[in-house]
């Protein structure tokens, strides 16, 4: 009967390599499961349906980041409020993990719930900010909330640390909203958020977006926003629909070195004409 060969340094090295390989596989599987959970959590918290309202056209595009655990908390939302006006929100939660995705759901749900109490954008952001602080989370979020009257095209918006929206008119004029924003949600209690007013004319569009669309390692935010402004002007002048414009804008996210979520929300209006552009 052959005798067992005593273990030498080579055998110990092989055993150590097998152990390290098994540990690496376990960590990779855990990481993959966490990413899948975060993405599923994100998608489950985004709205399934968009408002179907005469004179208004709403379109969205969303691309989650999928590098390692780099899955964040960008969101969009669009819903009809009790007074018949449309509520639109878009935002970005600090961080890229499961906690960020869960916090995103709290912000979005809080905005919807409080919109039944007050639909005035500035007051709504103030109340949402205080609500988030009462939850005791260390996270914060940037956000834009818009209230749109479908019958008139009048749009009122307030920003909490978020990038401004882009607008365009049917004659090809386009630009970036010059509204005054407030601080992000979840940082300090009792904050106030100024409200800006804008009127969408026939064929006009407004584009709400997160910074993952216009900023990244390969693109400065100013250049990214300028690109969206040009796209919006061309699309509006050519009469392209909201859905086609949303698809074109989200494609621009490929230019940023996409390491972040990217969300786009476009709303167009077929209402009566009025004076175009930002309103005092």
DAGI-V77341 format. One record per residue. N is the residue number from 0. PHI is phi in degrees with one decimal (* if undefined). PSI is psi in radians with two decimals (NA if undefined). NEAR is the number of other ideal C-beta (glycine too) atoms within 10 Angstrom. Layout:
{{N:PHI:PSI:NEAR} {N:PHI:PSI:NEAR}}
This chain:
{{0:*:2.18:2} {1:-67.5:2.49:4} {2:-83.5:2.59:5} {3:-70.2:2.39:5} {4:-75.7:2.28:7} {5:-63.0:2.53:6} {6:-67.7:2.40:10} {7:-115.5:-3.01:8} {8:-63.3:-0.57:7} {9:-65.0:-0.72:8} {10:-64.6:-0.74:11} {11:-63.5:-0.65:10} {12:-65.8:-0.75:10} {13:-62.6:-0.73:11} {14:-62.9:-0.71:11} {15:-65.3:-0.71:10} {16:-64.0:-0.71:10} {17:-61.7:-0.72:10} {18:-65.0:-0.77:10} {19:-65.2:-0.69:10} {20:-62.5:-0.74:10} {21:-63.6:-0.72:10} {22:-64.4:-0.72:10} {23:-63.2:-0.70:10} {24:-64.2:-0.72:10} {25:-62.7:-0.76:10} {26:-65.0:-0.70:10} {27:-63.5:-0.71:10} {28:-66.5:-0.71:10} {29:-63.5:-0.77:10} {30:-62.6:-0.78:12} {31:-61.2:-0.71:11} {32:-64.7:-0.68:10} {33:-66.5:-0.71:15} {34:-63.3:-0.81:20} {35:-61.6:-0.69:12} {36:-64.5:-0.78:13} {37:-63.9:-0.75:25} {38:-65.0:-0.75:16} {39:-63.0:-0.67:11} {40:-63.8:-0.78:17} {41:-57.6:-0.96:23} {42:-64.2:-0.60:12} {43:-68.4:-0.40:10} {44:-95.2:-0.12:18} {45:-84.9:2.65:16} {46:-65.6:2.47:14} {47:-83.1:-0.55:6} {48:-126.1:2.63:7} {49:-110.8:2.69:20} {50:-59.1:2.40:18} {51:-111.6:1.53:9} {52:-120.4:2.35:17} {53:-55.4:2.46:8} {54:80.1:-0.27:17} {55:-118.1:2.50:24} {56:-128.7:2.11:18} {57:-115.9:2.31:21} {58:-137.3:2.57:21} {59:-134.9:2.74:22} {60:-142.4:2.52:21} {61:-145.3:2.30:19} {62:-131.5:1.93:18} {63:-75.5:2.57:20} {64:-74.1:2.46:21} {65:-135.2:0.68:15} {66:-101.9:1.95:11} {67:58.5:-2.26:11} {68:-95.7:0.32:15} {69:-78.4:1.05:17} {70:-114.4:2.03:26} {71:-106.4:-2.64:24} {72:-128.8:0.67:30} {73:-69.3:2.52:29} {74:-147.3:2.87:27} {75:-139.8:2.79:22} {76:-157.5:2.61:22} {77:-152.4:2.22:23} {78:-156.2:2.75:16} {79:-88.1:2.22:14} {80:-87.5:2.91:15} {81:-56.1:-0.50:9} {82:-87.7:0.10:10} {83:92.1:-0.20:10} {84:-79.2:2.86:21} {85:-101.3:2.30:21} {86:-99.3:2.29:21} {87:-127.4:2.31:28} {88:-139.4:2.63:25} {89:-148.4:2.56:26} {90:-169.0:3.12:27} {91:-146.2:2.17:28} {92:-91.8:2.44:30} {93:-58.9:2.39:18} {94:99.4:2.87:19} {95:-138.9:1.35:20} {96:-162.6:-3.05:18} {97:-63.6:-0.64:18} {98:-61.6:-0.70:16} {99:-64.1:-0.73:22} {100:-64.0:-0.70:27} {101:-67.4:-0.70:17} {102:-64.4:-0.64:23} {103:-56.2:-0.74:25} {104:-63.3:-0.64:17} {105:-66.1:-0.73:20} {106:-63.6:-0.85:30} {107:-62.6:-0.77:24} {108:-65.6:-0.68:13} {109:-63.0:-0.74:19} {110:-61.4:-0.78:23} {111:-63.9:-0.79:16} {112:-65.0:-0.79:12} {113:-72.4:-0.38:19} {114:-65.9:-0.34:24} {115:-80.0:-0.24:11} {116:-95.7:-0.80:10} {117:-145.9:2.28:12} {118:-101.5:-0.03:18} {119:-66.9:2.07:16} {120:-55.1:-0.75:27} {121:-64.3:-0.82:21} {122:-66.3:-0.64:16} {123:-62.4:-0.75:24} {124:-67.4:-0.66:28} {125:-60.9:-0.79:22} {126:-67.7:-0.68:18} {127:-66.1:-0.70:27} {128:-58.1:-0.84:28} {129:-65.3:-0.64:17} {130:-63.1:-0.81:18} {131:-63.0:-0.69:22} {132:-63.8:-0.59:17} {133:-69.4:-0.33:9} {134:-78.6:-0.27:11} {135:77.7:0.35:6} {136:-81.5:2.66:17} {137:-88.5:-0.06:9} {138:-86.8:2.82:21} {139:-137.1:2.93:23} {140:-141.5:2.54:29} {141:-96.0:2.68:23} {142:-162.3:2.55:29} {143:-121.5:2.30:27} {144:-120.4:2.35:29} {145:-125.3:2.40:24} {146:-113.7:2.11:22} {147:-118.4:2.26:27} {148:-93.1:1.90:19} {149:-62.8:-0.48:20} {150:-75.8:-0.43:14} {151:-119.2:-0.32:15} {152:80.7:0.08:21} {153:-74.7:2.27:18} {154:-122.5:2.26:27} {155:-119.2:2.33:19} {156:-137.2:2.70:26} {157:-140.9:2.52:26} {158:-121.3:2.44:28} {159:-118.0:1.47:27} {160:69.9:0.15:20} {161:-94.4:2.82:25} {162:-70.2:2.59:23} {163:-69.1:2.80:19} {164:-83.8:2.88:26} {165:-108.1:2.45:26} {166:-126.6:2.74:25} {167:-151.4:2.60:29} {168:-112.6:2.87:22} {169:-63.2:-0.37:17} {170:-83.2:0.05:13} {171:95.9:-0.17:13} {172:-65.8:2.42:15} {173:-153.1:2.82:23} {174:-176.9:-3.05:16} {175:-107.9:2.35:17} {176:-58.4:2.36:20} {177:-105.0:0.75:8} {178:-85.0:2.79:17} {179:-93.8:2.16:11} {180:-98.1:3.00:21} {181:-114.4:-3.06:19} {182:-73.5:2.84:17} {183:-58.3:2.79:23} {184:-77.9:2.41:29} {185:94.7:0.25:28} {186:-105.0:-0.86:15} {187:-145.1:2.45:12} {188:-75.1:2.67:11} {189:76.4:0.35:8} {190:-74.1:2.64:19} {191:-114.1:2.59:13} {192:-129.2:1.96:26} {193:-62.5:2.61:14} {194:-109.7:2.29:19} {195:-109.4:2.64:22} {196:-120.4:2.52:14} {197:-147.2:2.61:21} {198:-122.0:2.15:21} {199:-85.1:2.17:27} {200:-93.8:3.08:19} {201:-57.0:2.21:16} {202:83.1:-0.02:19} {203:-81.3:2.76:28} {204:-138.8:2.68:26} {205:-126.6:2.38:23} {206:-118.6:2.02:28} {207:-98.0:2.43:26} {208:-153.2:2.83:31} {209:-100.4:2.86:27} {210:-68.9:-0.28:20} {211:-64.4:-0.28:25} {212:-82.3:-0.50:31} {213:-126.1:0.00:25} {214:-143.3:2.41:20} {215:-178.8:-3.01:20} {216:-57.8:-0.47:9} {217:-104.4:0.06:13} {218:-153.1:2.23:19} {219:-74.6:2.60:12} {220:-62.8:-0.62:14} {221:-62.1:-0.74:11} {222:-68.4:-0.67:13} {223:-63.4:-0.77:23} {224:-65.5:-0.69:21} {225:-60.9:-0.66:14} {226:-62.5:-0.76:17} {227:-67.0:-0.67:23} {228:-59.6:-0.79:17} {229:-64.3:-0.76:13} {230:-58.9:-0.79:20} {231:-62.1:-0.77:29} {232:-63.2:-0.76:20} {233:-65.3:-0.78:15} {234:-64.4:-0.75:24} {235:-65.3:-0.75:23} {236:-65.7:-0.57:16} {237:-85.2:-0.09:11} {238:75.4:0.39:9} {239:-67.8:2.55:18} {240:-75.6:2.95:14} {241:-60.6:-0.65:22} {242:-66.8:-0.76:15} {243:-64.7:-0.67:14} {244:-68.1:-0.74:26} {245:-60.1:-0.71:23} {246:-64.7:-0.69:15} {247:-68.5:-0.67:18} {248:-68.5:-0.78:25} {249:-66.6:-0.48:20} {250:-64.0:-0.52:15} {251:-64.3:-0.34:18} {252:-63.1:-0.35:26} {253:-66.4:-0.33:13} {254:-81.5:-0.25:15} {255:-90.6:-0.08:22} {256:77.5:0.89:12} {257:-41.3:1.52:20} {258:-111.0:0.18:16} {259:-136.5:2.84:24} {260:-62.1:2.76:28} {261:-140.0:2.21:26} {262:-133.2:2.43:24} {263:-133.1:2.34:27} {264:-131.3:2.09:28} {265:-114.9:2.34:30} {266:-127.7:2.24:28} {267:-114.5:2.83:25} {268:-137.2:2.44:24} {269:-113.0:0.41:15} {270:-77.0:-3.09:20} {271:-66.4:2.57:11} {272:-68.2:2.63:13} {273:-150.5:-2.96:15} {274:-67.3:2.19:8} {275:-75.9:2.82:19} {276:92.0:3.13:14} {277:-59.0:2.48:15} {278:-108.6:2.51:13} {279:-66.9:NA:4}}
